[in-house]
Every structure is written in C-alpha cells, then in structure tokens.
Amino acid sequence: MKTLIKLEEFMMFILGLFMFGLLGYEWWWFLVLILVPDVGMLGYLFGNKIGAITYNLFHHKGLAIILYFTGMYFSAPIIQMAGIIIFSHASMDRVLGYGLKYNKGFKYTHLGEIGNKNG
C-alpha cells in the first residue's frame, strides 16, 4: 500500500508540473519556489503544537486547491501559482515520506513516523 500511495503522490506532483506549465511562467520560477512551503517549519521554533499548525497550513492540499481556484476566479495567475507550488510541494514531500504533522513532534506524521522503517 505504501508504494501505491507514493505512486499516487508522484502522479499528483506531475499534475502540478503540468498545471504550472499552463500558467506560462518561466520554469526557473518553479525551481526557486518549490521549497518555499517549508517556511512552515519555522513554527517549530515556538513548540510542537505551533510547528504542526504552521507546517500543516503550508502543506495542505485543500488550501492549495482553494488558492488555485481563487486565482482562476480573480484572473490572478500569481495566486494560481501559489496554489500549484503548495500542491506540488506537498505531493513531493509525501513521496519522500513527509506527511502532515501531529502535535507530538516533527517526525510524527499522518504517513507514519519519519525514519521508522515500519511507519
């Protein structure tokens, strides 16, 4: 099942690449921005609970989709791009085993414990 989930997330990453290509921005923007959602990790400077909230906010595909459609509605490609970047980044992270965080600490995710071969 773990492989199937990773394959699904990889395909969502490919979808993000496709959607980014439709916007017409130069590809270097994607490369520069793809790691920006990790700014959410800074919340861990204020403890596990705040860290989990900020990390999950910057890695939530629901927020990404809302941003994308808001950008479509208002004809604001930069907002669409923000949604695509969050969506793509979250998919990439999940392929690598980094899921949404629990309040217990950074390594406790909805995909299992990071670094745990069984999780």
C-alpha positions in Angstrom: 0.0 0.0 0.0 2.9 2.4 0.8 4.2 2.1 -2.7 0.8 2.7 -4.2 0.4 5.9 -2.1 3.8 7.1 -3.2 2.9 6.5 -6.8 -0.3 8.4 -6.4 1.5 11.3 -4.8 4.1 11.2 -7.6 1.4 11.5 -10.2 -0.1 14.5 -8.3 3.4 16.1 -8.5 3.4 15.5 -12.2 -0.1 17.1 -12.3 1.4 20.1 -10.5 4.1 20.4 -13.1 1.6 20.2 -15.9 -0.6 22.9 -14.3 2.4 25.1 -13.7 3.3 24.8 -17.4 -0.2 26.1 -18.3 0.4 29.3 -16.5 3.2 30.4 -18.8 5.8 31.3 -16.2 9.4 30.5 -16.8 10.4 27.1 -15.3 13.1 28.6 -13.1 10.2 30.1 -11.0 9.1 26.5 -10.2 12.6 25.5 -9.2 13.0 28.6 -7.0 9.6 28.4 -5.3 9.2 24.6 -4.8 10.8 24.7 -1.4 9.1 27.9 -0.1 6.3 26.0 1.7 9.0 24.6 4.1 9.0 28.0 5.7 6.1 26.5 7.7 8.7 24.6 9.7 9.7 27.8 11.4 6.7 27.4 13.6 8.6 24.6 15.4 10.8 27.4 16.9 7.7 28.0 19.1 7.0 24.4 20.0 5.5 21.3 18.6 1.9 22.5 18.5 2.5 25.8 16.7 5.0 24.0 14.5 2.5 21.4 13.4 -0.1 24.1 12.7 2.2 26.2 10.6 3.7 23.2 8.8 0.3 21.7 8.0 -1.0 25.1 6.8 1.8 25.4 4.3 1.5 21.7 3.2 -2.3 21.4 3.0 -3.6 20.4 -0.5 -7.0 21.8 0.3 -5.5 25.2 0.8 -3.6 24.8 -2.4 -6.7 24.0 -4.4 -8.6 26.9 -2.8 -5.7 29.2 -3.8 -5.6 27.9 -7.3 -9.4 28.3 -7.9 -9.4 31.7 -6.2 -6.6 32.8 -8.7 -8.7 31.4 -11.6 -11.8 33.3 -10.4 -10.0 36.6 -10.0 -7.8 36.1 -13.0 -4.7 36.3 -10.8 -2.1 33.8 -12.1 0.3 34.5 -9.2 -2.3 33.2 -6.8 -2.8 30.2 -9.0 0.9 29.7 -9.0 1.0 29.8 -5.2 -1.7 27.0 -5.1 0.3 24.9 -7.6 3.5 25.3 -5.7 1.9 24.3 -2.4 0.1 21.3 -4.1 3.3 20.2 -5.9 5.5 20.6 -2.8 3.1 18.7 -0.6 3.0 15.9 -3.2 6.8 15.8 -3.4 7.1 15.7 0.4 4.6 12.8 0.6 6.5 10.8 -2.0 9.5 11.3 0.3 7.5 10.2 3.4 6.9 13.6 4.9 3.2 13.8 5.8 1.1 16.3 7.7 2.3 16.6 11.3 0.9 15.6 14.7 1.4 17.8 17.7 3.9 15.3 19.3 6.8 16.4 17.1 8.1 16.9 13.6 8.7 13.2 13.0 5.1 12.1 13.7 3.1 12.3 10.6 -0.2 11.0 9.1 2.0 8.7 6.9 3.8 7.3 10.0 6.9 8.1 11.9 9.7 9.6 9.8 12.7 7.4 10.0 10.7 4.4 11.1 11.0 1.6 8.5 7.7 0.2 9.7 5.8 3.5 9.7 
